[in-house]
Amino acid sequence: MIELTVPALLATGLAASPHCGLMCGALQVSMLHGRGALPMARAVLLLHAGRVAGYTLLGGAAGTAGQWLLRGLPAAEWGHWIQFAAALLLIGVGAAQYRRERPVTAGCHAPRLPSLLRSMPAPARVCAQGLLWAAMPCGLLYAVLGLAALSASGVMGALLLAAFGLGTTPLLTGSGALIAHVGGSAGLRRTGAAVLMAMGAASAVAVLLDPSGAAGWCRLGY
């Protein structure tokens, strides 16, 4: 079954990365245009380091909030239902991605840089842009933050989101080249959507077949 562990969120990031590449591939290109004389490889590394750092901060905040919100929730009674809800959430995100008739290849655009960022040295500027990237609206990110909140721990929430961010990085970095070789953005999008739905379905079936075994999934006891 799918658990709230770092490897599970890393796998979720890998499965979700086709969506990330399609929605924000253009944003990445736009940000890298302002790298100046910074070598491309270093600029990409700094950009995604900033993005993953932003995800980590958001995950830590979500986990801390979850600790407060779920303080009185008994794990033995509610753990399997929380896992089942998380599984349905994955299936829903995958289904929405699969059914999108016209994939958006340029879903987000980098705004004009504030003067403070423009005055920074190129390495710091690119890293800061990556950090701000994490604040852009993203339904999939919000869903994963919901899972991080279920960890009821600021440290664990930060680790989970860092793993998710790292999982999205390889395909997001090379999204343009990968789309060209896979046979079109629709095929890539639907492949990622199918993986998400399969992960959610596997988790839901595990709960239905063995509810007692999933009862402590979120470890919400205090």
VEXFITI-96327 format. One record per residue: residue number from 1; residue in one letter; y, z, x of N, C-alpha, C in turn. Coordinates in steps of 0.2 Angstrom, whole numbers. Layout:
k_r_n_Y_n_Z_n_X_ca_Y_ca_Z_ca_X_c_Y_c_Z_c_X
NUM_a_Y_Z_X_Y_Z_X_Y_Z_X
...
This chain:
k_r_n_Y_n_Z_n_X_ca_Y_ca_Z_ca_X_c_Y_c_Z_c_X
1_m_-6_0_4_0_0_0_6_0_4
2_i_12_-2_1_18_-2_5_21_5_5
3_e_23_8_11_25_14_12_32_14_15
4_l_36_20_14_42_20_17_42_22_25
5_t_40_17_28_39_18_36_43_12_39
6_v_44_14_46_48_9_50_44_2_50
7_p_38_2_51_34_-5_51_34_-8_45
8_a_34_-4_39_34_-8_32_41_-11_31
9_l_47_-7_33_53_-10_32_55_-16_37
10_l_51_-16_43_52_-21_48_49_-28_45
11_a_43_-27_42_39_-32_38_43_-35_32
12_t_47_-30_29_51_-32_23_57_-37_26
13_g_60_-35_31_65_-39_34_63_-46_36
14_l_57_-46_39_54_-53_41_53_-57_35
15_a_50_-54_29_49_-57_23_55_-60_20
16_a_60_-56_20_67_-57_17_71_-62_21
17_s_69_-63_27_74_-67_32_75_-74_29
18_p_71_-78_26_73_-84_23_79_-84_19
19_h_79_-79_14_85_-78_10_91_-77_14
20_c_90_-72_19_96_-71_24_99_-77_27
21_g_94_-81_30_96_-87_33_100_-92_29
22_l_97_-93_22_100_-97_18_107_-95_15
23_m_108_-88_14_114_-86_11_119_-85_17
24_c_117_-83_23_122_-81_28_122_-85_34
25_g_118_-90_34_117_-94_40_124_-97_42
26_a_128_-99_37_134_-102_38_139_-97_40
27_l_139_-91_38_143_-86_40_142_-84_48
28_q_136_-84_50_134_-83_57_138_-88_61
29_v_137_-95_59_140_-100_63_148_-99_63
30_s_151_-97_58_158_-96_57_160_-91_62
31_m_157_-85_62_158_-80_67_158_-82_74
32_l_153_-86_76_151_-87_83_156_-93_85
33_h_160_-96_81_165_-101_83_171_-97_87
34_g_172_-91_85_177_-87_88_175_-83_95
35_r_169_-85_98_167_-81_103_171_-83_110
36_g_175_-88_110_179_-90_116_174_-92_121
37_a_175_-90_127_171_-92_133_165_-88_134
38_l_163_-84_129_157_-79_129_151_-84_128
39_p_146_-83_133_140_-88_132_137_-87_125
40_m_134_-92_122_131_-92_116_126_-86_115
41_a_121_-86_120_116_-81_119_119_-74_119
42_r_123_-72_123_126_-66_123_130_-64_117
43_a_134_-69_114_137_-69_108_133_-67_102
44_v_127_-71_102_122_-70_96_119_-63_97
45_l_118_-60_103_115_-54_104_120_-48_101
46_l_126_-49_103_131_-44_101_133_-44_94
47_l_133_-50_91_134_-51_84_129_-47_80
48_h_122_-48_82_117_-45_78_116_-38_80
49_a_118_-36_86_118_-29_87_123_-25_83
50_g_129_-28_82_134_-25_77_131_-25_70
51_r_128_-30_68_126_-31_61_120_-25_60
52_v_115_-25_65_110_-20_64_113_-13_64
53_a_118_-12_68_121_-5_69_125_-3_62
54_g_128_-8_59_131_-7_52_125_-6_47
55_y_120_-9_47_114_-7_43_112_0_44
56_t_111_2_50_109_8_52_114_14_49
57_l_120_13_50_125_17_47_124_18_39
58_l_123_12_36_123_12_29_116_16_27
59_g_111_14_31_104_18_29_105_25_30
60_g_108_27_35_109_35_36_113_38_30
61_a_118_34_28_122_37_22_117_37_16
62_a_113_32_15_109_31_9_104_37_9
63_g_101_38_15_96_43_15_99_50_14
64_t_105_51_17_108_58_16_110_59_8
65_a_112_53_5_113_54_-2_107_55_-6
66_g_101_52_-4_95_53_-7_93_60_-7
67_q_94_63_-1_92_70_0_95_75_-5
68_w_101_73_-7_105_77_-11_103_75_-19
69_l_102_69_-20_100_67_-27_93_69_-29
70_l_88_69_-24_81_70_-26_79_77_-24
71_r_84_81_-23_82_88_-21_77_91_-25
72_g_77_91_-32_73_94_-36_67_90_-39
73_l_66_84_-36_61_79_-38_54_81_-36
74_p_49_83_-40_42_85_-37_38_79_-35
75_a_36_79_-29_33_73_-26_26_72_-30
76_a_23_77_-31_16_76_-34_16_73_-41
77_e_21_73_-45_22_71_-51_25_64_-51
78_w_30_63_-47_34_57_-47_33_52_-42
79_g_29_54_-36_29_49_-31_26_42_-32
80_h_21_42_-36_17_36_-38_22_31_-43
81_w_26_35_-47_30_31_-51_36_28_-47
82_i_38_31_-42_44_29_-38_41_23_-34
83_q_35_23_-31_32_18_-28_31_12_-32
84_f_29_13_-39_28_7_-43_35_4_-45
85_a_40_8_-46_47_5_-47_49_1_-41
86_a_48_4_-35_50_0_-29_46_-7_-28
87_a_40_-7_-30_36_-13_-30_38_-18_-35
88_l_40_-16_-41_43_-20_-46_50_-23_-44
89_l_54_-19_-40_60_-21_-37_59_-27_-32
90_l_54_-26_-28_52_-32_-23_50_-38_-27
91_i_46_-37_-32_44_-43_-36_50_-46_-39
92_g_54_-42_-42_60_-45_-45_65_-49_-41
93_v_66_-46_-35_70_-49_-30_67_-56_-28
94_g_60_-56_-26_57_-62_-25_57_-67_-30
95_a_56_-65_-36_56_-70_-42_63_-73_-43
96_a_68_-69_-42_75_-72_-43_76_-77_-37
97_q_74_-75_-31_75_-80_-25_71_-86_-27
98_y_65_-86_-29_60_-91_-30_63_-96_-36
99_r_66_-93_-41_68_-97_-47_75_-100_-46
100_r_79_-99_-40_85_-102_-39_84_-109_-38
101_e_87_-113_-43_86_-120_-43_90_-124_-37
102_r_96_-121_-36_101_-124_-31_102_-119_-26
103_p_98_-119_-20_99_-114_-15_106_-115_-12
104_v_109_-109_-11_116_-109_-8_115_-108_0
105_t_117_-114_3_117_-114_10_123_-111_14
106_a_128_-110_10_134_-107_13_137_-102_8
107_g_132_-97_7_134_-92_2_140_-87_4
108_c_141_-86_10_147_-82_12_151_-85_18
109_h_157_-83_18_161_-86_23_165_-81_26
110_a_166_-82_32_170_-77_36_177_-77_35
111_p_180_-72_33_187_-72_31_191_-72_38
112_r_198_-73_37_202_-73_43_202_-67_46
113_l_202_-67_53_201_-60_56_208_-57_56
114_p_207_-50_55_214_-46_56_216_-46_63
115_s_223_-45_63_226_-46_70_223_-41_75
116_l_220_-35_73_217_-30_77_211_-33_80
117_l_207_-37_76_201_-40_79_203_-45_84
118_r_208_-49_82_210_-55_86_212_-53_93
119_s_215_-47_93_217_-44_100_212_-41_104
120_m_206_-40_102_201_-37_106_198_-42_111
121_p_195_-40_116_191_-44_120_185_-47_117
122_a_183_-53_119_178_-57_115_172_-53_113
123_p_169_-49_118_163_-46_117_163_-40_111
124_a_169_-37_112_170_-32_107_172_-35_100
125_r_175_-40_100_177_-44_94_171_-46_90
126_v_166_-49_94_160_-52_91_156_-46_88
127_c_155_-41_92_151_-35_90_154_-32_83
128_a_161_-31_83_164_-29_78_163_-33_71
129_q_163_-40_72_162_-44_67_155_-43_64
130_g_150_-42_68_144_-40_66_143_-34_62
131_l_147_-29_64_147_-22_61_150_-23_54
132_l_156_-27_53_159_-28_47_154_-33_42
133_w_150_-37_45_145_-41_42_141_-37_37
134_a_139_-31_39_135_-27_35_138_-24_29
135_a_145_-25_29_148_-23_23_149_-28_17
136_m_147_-34_19_147_-40_14_142_-39_8
137_p_144_-40_2_140_-39_-4_133_-43_-3
138_c_128_-40_-4_121_-43_-3_116_-39_-8
139_g_114_-42_-13_109_-38_-18_103_-36_-14
140_l_100_-40_-10_94_-38_-6_95_-32_-2
141_l_101_-32_1_102_-26_5_103_-20_1
142_y_106_-20_-5_107_-15_-9_100_-12_-12
143_a_95_-17_-13_89_-15_-15_85_-11_-9
144_v_86_-13_-3_83_-9_3_86_-3_4
145_l_93_-2_2_96_4_3_94_9_-2
146_g_92_6_-8_89_11_-13_82_14_-11
147_l_78_10_-7_72_12_-4_74_17_1
148_a_79_16_5_81_21_10_83_28_7
149_a_86_27_2_88_34_-2_82_38_-4
150_l_76_34_-5_70_38_-7_67_42_-1
151_s_69_40_5_67_44_11_69_51_11
152_a_75_52_7_78_59_7_80_61_14
153_s_82_57_18_83_59_25_88_54_28
154_g_94_57_31_98_53_34_96_49_40
155_v_92_53_44_89_50_50_84_45_48
156_m_79_46_44_74_41_42_77_35_38
157_g_82_36_34_86_31_31_89_26_36
158_a_92_29_41_95_25_47_89_21_50
159_l_84_24_52_78_21_55_75_15_51
160_l_75_16_44_72_11_40_77_5_40
161_l_83_6_39_88_0_39_88_-3_45
162_a_88_1_51_88_-3_57_82_-7_58
163_a_76_-5_56_70_-9_56_71_-15_51
164_f_74_-14_45_75_-20_41_79_-25_44
165_g_85_-23_47_90_-27_50_87_-31_56
166_l_82_-28_60_79_-31_66_74_-36_63
167_g_71_-35_57_66_-39_55_69_-46_52
168_t_76_-45_50_79_-51_47_82_-55_53
169_t_82_-53_59_86_-56_64_83_-62_67
170_p_77_-63_69_74_-69_72_75_-75_68
171_l_73_-75_61_74_-81_57_82_-82_55
172_l_85_-77_54_93_-78_53_96_-81_59
173_t_94_-79_65_97_-82_71_96_-89_72
174_g_90_-92_70_88_-99_71_87_-102_64
175_s_91_-100_59_90_-102_52_91_-110_52
176_g_96_-113_55_97_-120_54_91_-124_57
177_a_89_-122_63_84_-126_66_77_-125_62
178_l_76_-119_60_70_-118_56_69_-122_50
179_i_75_-122_46_75_-126_40_74_-133_41
180_a_77_-136_46_75_-143_48_68_-144_49
181_h_64_-140_52_57_-141_54_53_-139_48
182_v_55_-135_44_50_-133_38_50_-138_33
183_g_55_-142_32_54_-147_27_59_-146_21
184_g_65_-142_23_70_-141_18_71_-134_16
185_s_77_-133_14_78_-126_12_74_-123_6
186_a_73_-127_1_69_-125_-5_62_-122_-3
187_g_59_-126_2_52_-124_4_53_-117_8
188_l_57_-116_12_58_-110_16_60_-104_11
189_r_64_-106_6_66_-100_2_60_-98_-3
190_r_56_-103_-5_51_-101_-9_45_-98_-5
191_t_44_-99_1_39_-96_5_41_-89_6
192_g_47_-87_7_50_-80_8_49_-77_2
193_a_51_-80_-4_51_-77_-11_43_-75_-12
194_a_39_-80_-11_32_-78_-12_29_-72_-8
195_v_31_-72_-2_29_-66_2_32_-59_-1
196_l_38_-59_-3_41_-53_-6_37_-51_-12
197_m_36_-56_-16_32_-55_-23_25_-52_-21
198_a_22_-55_-16_15_-53_-14_15_-46_-12
199_m_20_-44_-8_20_-37_-5_21_-32_-11
200_g_26_-34_-16_27_-30_-22_21_-29_-26
201_a_17_-35_-27_11_-35_-31_6_-30_-28
202_a_5_-31_-22_0_-27_-18_1_-19_-19
203_s_8_-18_-18_10_-11_-19_8_-8_-26
204_a_10_-12_-31_10_-10_-38_2_-10_-40
205_v_-2_-14_-38_-9_-14_-39_-12_-7_-36
206_a_-10_-6_-30_-12_0_-26_-11_6_-31
207_v_-5_7_-34_-3_12_-38_-7_13_-44
208_l_-8_7_-47_-12_7_-53_-19_9_-52
209_l_-22_6_-47_-29_8_-45_-31_15_-43
210_d_-26_18_-39_-27_25_-37_-20_28_-37
211_p_-18_31_-43_-12_34_-44_-11_40_-40
212_s_-17_44_-39_-17_50_-35_-16_49_-28
213_g_-18_43_-25_-17_42_-18_-10_40_-17
214_a_-6_38_-21_1_36_-20_6_42_-22
215_a_3_48_-24_7_53_-27_12_55_-22
216_g_10_56_-15_15_58_-10_18_53_-6
217_w_19_47_-9_21_41_-5_28_43_-2
218_c_32_46_-6_39_46_-4_40_53_0
219_r_36_57_0_36_64_3_43_67_1
220_l_43_68_-6_50_71_-8_49_79_-9
221_g_44_82_-7_44_89_-8_49_93_-3
222_y_51_98_-6_56_102_-2_54_110_-1
